[in-house]
Amino acid sequence: MASKSPLEEDYSCPVCLDIIKDPVVLSCSHSFCKACLQEWWREKELTECPVCKERHSVDPPHNLVLKNPCEALIQEHQIVSTGSEALCSLHAGKQLFCLECQRPVCVVCRDPKKHINHRFKPIGDAALDHKKEVQQKLLKPLQEKLEVFNEVKMHYDLTAKHIQVRAWHTEMQMMEQFQKLHQFLQDEEDAKINALREEEQQKSQMMKEKIEDLNRDISTLSDTIRAIQTDLRAEHISFLQNYKTTVKRAGQLTLQDPQPVSGALIDEVKHVQNLTFSVWDKMKDIVSYTPVILDPNTARSCLILSDDLTSVSWRGEKQHIPDNPERFDWWYDVLGSVGFKSGTHCWDVEVGDNANWTVGVLAESYQRRGSEGGRFWRVGLRDGKYKAMSSTGSGTDVALNQSLQRIRVRLDWNGGKLSFSDRDTDTHIHTFTHMFTETLFPYINTGHAAPVKMLPGKICVTLEQCSYT
């Protein structure tokens, strides 16, 4: 097929790839053959632009700007097609198309030796057949691929926007948490400094009072000493006459010697000893630690997670979030953020008034897309009955004397045990035994608006004393 000139490409219909016939224009500025556009819309059942997918009205206006140039090009093609190659100059006969040679031939001049046993069609029919073939086998797959690419681009755009929104939301949460810590540290600093200043004020006041008492004693002593010195400077007769008075004055002064004040100094040890540790230890009252944090990137779109990612509830309608490969798209599932492949682990789950829940673990290879499953071990409440279920065996009914509110899950990966118990009564619920080989993720399934929560653990500080031998 001969390549088109730039001028012909400008006036070509994107659907049939031929010069536009009876051109119509959409509001997005793309032009098409009127018949091609109507046929496209009938097949797609959508009045969207075949190029950019923008929606339009069902009755687009004629493109008068393209009408004359397109008709001129079509007429030029017809003149060329009746030239030496397309139409015999000797006979001016009706033209045929050889299906074997894939070229037009004259009815009168065709060479029997060259076209023996060949099949022919009228040039118009052959052109329509070939156009249909190109449209179905070449154009249509490309258009379908373009639709796939556009859909993926929409998904990428949604993902990019979701990244920005969640990053902003996460930043706000982090700032809020750090603000709480900053405020706690500021309050602790103020309390510590105020305690120091209060001690300083008390002890300074005590020393001020003692100094005032001592000044009074010093003044009394000084007055007495000056009086005695005056008596000593008197004449002998006068001194002797006043001797008894002098002795009596000195004897009446019974001041005790001042003593050093114990505990008068600032107790620096009390204020600075293990200061950072004592503040950190006190910080346990305002912080919490949850052994299992839920991963929002695995939650099905109809599940809502709390801001701290410790609880999940079902909302019944999909959120506009990316359909990433890690996300469940069939079951109402969400996984913990960290998987376990060794060791012993324990976490508590509060189901409360939720009437449709399942908790347990899933293997890393569990299928998250579609209805296909994989390895799992879990207990749950369905239709008012408690059941223990696993992919390695049939479900088992669990008989309990009271409804469950909080469940303790213990995973001994190396020992091959997964146990469930009532955390409030320490009553055993069920234990699975299996030689685990894969990474296991904590798991929650819920189909109820009441939240299912991962409970925080208890924070303990243990001090070890070093012994020397």
Solvent accessible surface area in square Angstrom, and as a share of the most:
residue,aa,sasa,rsa
1,M,220,0.98
2,A,91,0.71
3,S,111,0.71
4,K,72,0.31
5,S,50,0.32
6,P,105,0.66
7,L,98,0.49
8,E,32,0.14
9,E,108,0.49
10,D,105,0.54
11,Y,41,0.15
12,S,21,0.14
13,C,0,0.00
14,P,48,0.30
15,V,3,0.02
16,C,34,0.20
17,L,81,0.40
18,D,32,0.16
19,I,3,0.02
20,I,3,0.02
21,K,98,0.41
22,D,76,0.39
23,P,5,0.03
24,V,1,0.00
25,V,38,0.22
26,L,8,0.04
27,S,100,0.64
28,C,28,0.17
29,S,91,0.59
30,H,59,0.26
31,S,17,0.11
32,F,0,0.00
33,C,5,0.03
34,K,69,0.29
35,A,72,0.56
36,C,25,0.15
37,L,1,0.01
38,Q,77,0.34
39,E,69,0.31
40,W,10,0.03
41,W,22,0.08
42,R,157,0.57
43,E,95,0.43
44,K,56,0.24
45,E,149,0.67
46,L,72,0.36
47,T,39,0.23
48,E,20,0.09
49,C,0,0.00
50,P,8,0.05
51,V,55,0.32
52,C,59,0.35
53,K,43,0.18
54,E,85,0.38
55,R,153,0.56
56,H,24,0.11
57,S,77,0.50
58,V,115,0.66
59,D,116,0.60
60,P,21,0.13
61,P,87,0.55
62,H,93,0.41
63,N,18,0.09
64,L,133,0.66
65,V,124,0.71
66,L,28,0.14
67,K,85,0.36
68,N,107,0.55
69,P,44,0.28
70,C,1,0.00
71,E,85,0.38
72,A,59,0.46
73,L,14,0.07
74,I,41,0.21
75,Q,110,0.49
76,E,93,0.42
77,H,73,0.32
78,Q,109,0.48
79,I,114,0.58
80,V,103,0.59
81,S,53,0.34
82,T,76,0.44
83,G,30,0.29
84,S,108,0.70
85,E,128,0.57
86,A,13,0.10
87,L,44,0.22
88,C,20,0.12
89,S,104,0.67
90,L,148,0.74
91,H,82,0.37
92,A,74,0.57
93,G,16,0.15
94,K,145,0.62
95,Q,20,0.09
96,L,29,0.14
97,F,26,0.11
98,C,0,0.00
99,L,32,0.16
100,E,81,0.36
101,C,52,0.31
102,Q,96,0.43
103,R,104,0.38
104,P,29,0.18
105,V,10,0.06
106,C,17,0.10
107,V,59,0.34
108,V,86,0.49
109,C,61,0.37
110,R,88,0.32
111,D,53,0.28
112,P,101,0.64
113,K,179,0.76
114,K,125,0.53
115,H,14,0.06
116,I,115,0.58
117,N,142,0.73
118,H,47,0.21
119,R,147,0.54
120,F,54,0.23
121,K,71,0.30
122,P,53,0.33
123,I,67,0.34
124,G,40,0.38
125,D,71,0.37
126,A,2,0.02
127,A,43,0.33
128,L,117,0.58
129,D,62,0.32
130,H,58,0.26
131,K,83,0.35
132,K,133,0.56
133,E,84,0.38
134,V,43,0.25
135,Q,53,0.24
136,Q,76,0.34
137,K,138,0.59
138,L,109,0.54
139,L,20,0.10
140,K,78,0.33
141,P,60,0.38
142,L,112,0.56
143,Q,24,0.11
144,E,80,0.36
145,K,113,0.48
146,L,75,0.37
147,E,45,0.20
148,V,81,0.46
149,F,128,0.53
150,N,41,0.21
151,E,112,0.50
152,V,61,0.35
153,K,120,0.51
154,M,138,0.61
155,H,59,0.26
156,Y,140,0.53
157,D,75,0.39
158,L,63,0.31
159,T,40,0.23
160,A,52,0.40
161,K,131,0.56
162,H,41,0.18
163,I,108,0.55
164,Q,129,0.57
165,V,76,0.44
166,R,97,0.35
167,A,58,0.45
168,W,152,0.53
169,H,42,0.19
170,T,63,0.37
171,E,91,0.41
172,M,73,0.33
173,Q,43,0.19
174,M,105,0.47
175,M,109,0.49
176,E,95,0.42
177,Q,99,0.44
178,F,106,0.44
179,Q,102,0.46
180,K,110,0.47
181,L,53,0.26
182,H,104,0.46
183,Q,90,0.40
184,F,22,0.09
185,L,80,0.40
186,Q,85,0.38
187,D,71,0.37
188,E,15,0.07
189,E,90,0.40
190,D,61,0.32
191,A,54,0.42
192,K,73,0.31
193,I,63,0.32
194,N,86,0.44
195,A,46,0.36
196,L,69,0.34
197,R,150,0.55
198,E,97,0.44
199,E,14,0.06
200,E,91,0.41
201,Q,132,0.59
202,Q,108,0.48
203,K,44,0.19
204,S,62,0.40
205,Q,88,0.39
206,M,60,0.27
207,M,67,0.30
208,K,111,0.47
209,E,83,0.37
210,K,87,0.37
211,I,91,0.46
212,E,75,0.34
213,D,68,0.35
214,L,70,0.35
215,N,83,0.43
216,R,142,0.52
217,D,49,0.25
218,I,90,0.45
219,S,60,0.39
220,T,57,0.33
221,L,72,0.36
222,S,35,0.23
223,D,74,0.38
224,T,18,0.10
225,I,89,0.45
226,R,137,0.50
227,A,31,0.24
228,I,43,0.22
229,Q,85,0.38
230,T,76,0.44
231,D,24,0.12
232,L,113,0.56
233,R,178,0.65
234,A,38,0.30
235,E,136,0.61
236,H,151,0.68
237,I,119,0.61
238,S,39,0.25
239,F,51,0.21
240,L,115,0.57
241,Q,139,0.62
242,N,65,0.33
243,Y,110,0.42
244,K,170,0.72
245,T,75,0.43
246,T,12,0.07
247,V,76,0.44
248,K,130,0.55
249,R,82,0.30
250,A,45,0.35
251,G,54,0.52
252,Q,123,0.55
253,L,46,0.23
254,T,115,0.67
255,L,68,0.34
256,Q,167,0.74
257,D,110,0.57
258,P,94,0.59
259,Q,140,0.62
260,P,127,0.80
261,V,50,0.29
262,S,112,0.72
263,G,57,0.55
264,A,18,0.14
265,L,153,0.76
266,I,59,0.30
267,D,60,0.31
268,E,119,0.53
269,V,96,0.55
270,K,115,0.49
271,H,23,0.10
272,V,96,0.55
273,Q,105,0.47
274,N,109,0.56
275,L,68,0.34
276,T,114,0.66
277,F,72,0.30
278,S,45,0.29
279,V,18,0.11
280,W,129,0.45
281,D,48,0.25
282,K,104,0.44
283,M,34,0.15
284,K,51,0.22
285,D,121,0.63
286,I,88,0.45
287,V,57,0.33
288,S,85,0.55
289,Y,134,0.51
290,T,19,0.11
291,P,50,0.31
292,V,8,0.05
293,I,58,0.29
294,L,1,0.00
295,D,36,0.19
296,P,51,0.32
297,N,79,0.40
298,T,5,0.03
299,A,4,0.03
300,R,43,0.16
301,S,16,0.10
302,C,6,0.04
303,L,3,0.02
304,I,61,0.31
305,L,31,0.15
306,S,38,0.25
307,D,88,0.46
308,D,88,0.45
309,L,50,0.25
310,T,22,0.13
311,S,15,0.10
312,V,1,0.01
313,S,24,0.16
314,W,82,0.29
315,R,110,0.40
316,G,43,0.41
317,E,97,0.44
318,K,146,0.62
319,Q,51,0.23
320,H,171,0.76
321,I,35,0.18
322,P,6,0.04
323,D,75,0.39
324,N,24,0.12
325,P,104,0.66
326,E,86,0.38
327,R,11,0.04
328,F,2,0.01
329,D,54,0.28
330,W,127,0.45
331,W,110,0.39
332,Y,75,0.29
333,D,1,0.01
334,V,0,0.00
335,L,5,0.03
336,G,2,0.02
337,S,56,0.36
338,V,95,0.55
339,G,21,0.20
340,F,26,0.11
341,K,120,0.51
342,S,65,0.42
343,G,31,0.30
344,T,101,0.59
345,H,52,0.23
346,C,47,0.28
347,W,7,0.02
348,D,15,0.08
349,V,1,0.00
350,E,38,0.17
351,V,1,0.00
352,G,22,0.21
353,D,123,0.64
354,N,4,0.02
355,A,55,0.43
356,N,51,0.26
357,W,2,0.01
358,T,2,0.01
359,V,1,0.00
360,G,0,0.00
361,V,0,0.00
362,L,1,0.00
363,A,4,0.03
364,E,97,0.43
365,S,78,0.50
366,Y,14,0.05
367,Q,69,0.31
368,R,45,0.16
369,R,73,0.26
370,G,29,0.28
371,S,60,0.39
372,E,123,0.55
373,G,40,0.38
374,G,31,0.29
375,R,106,0.39
376,F,32,0.13
377,W,6,0.02
378,R,41,0.15
379,V,3,0.02
380,G,1,0.01
381,L,23,0.11
382,R,70,0.26
383,D,143,0.74
384,G,65,0.62
385,K,123,0.52
386,Y,36,0.14
387,K,62,0.26
388,A,1,0.01
389,M,40,0.18
390,S,13,0.09
391,S,50,0.32
392,T,70,0.41
393,G,44,0.43
394,S,103,0.67
395,G,48,0.47
396,T,66,0.38
397,D,92,0.48
398,V,18,0.11
399,A,103,0.80
400,L,47,0.23
401,N,166,0.85
402,Q,101,0.45
403,S,70,0.45
404,L,7,0.04
405,Q,64,0.28
406,R,64,0.23
407,I,0,0.00
408,R,70,0.26
409,V,0,0.00
410,R,119,0.43
411,L,0,0.00
412,D,49,0.26
413,W,36,0.13
414,N,92,0.47
415,G,43,0.42
416,G,2,0.02
417,K,104,0.44
418,L,0,0.00
419,S,28,0.18
420,F,0,0.00
421,S,17,0.11
422,D,6,0.03
423,R,88,0.32
424,D,73,0.38
425,T,68,0.39
426,D,120,0.62
427,T,65,0.38
428,H,113,0.50
429,I,14,0.07
430,H,42,0.19
431,T,43,0.25
432,F,21,0.09
433,T,100,0.58
434,H,52,0.23
435,M,140,0.63
436,F,11,0.04
437,T,106,0.62
438,E,47,0.21
439,T,25,0.15
440,L,1,0.01
441,F,32,0.13
442,P,0,0.00
443,Y,4,0.02
444,I,0,0.00
445,N,13,0.06
446,T,1,0.00
447,G,18,0.17
448,H,63,0.28
449,A,71,0.55
450,A,20,0.16
451,P,61,0.39
452,V,0,0.00
453,K,80,0.34
454,M,5,0.02
455,L,26,0.13
456,P,70,0.44
457,G,32,0.31
458,K,183,0.77
459,I,59,0.30
460,C,95,0.57
461,V,48,0.28
462,T,114,0.66
463,L,120,0.60
464,E,156,0.70
465,Q,165,0.73
466,C,107,0.64
467,S,101,0.65
468,Y,197,0.75
469,T,183,1.07
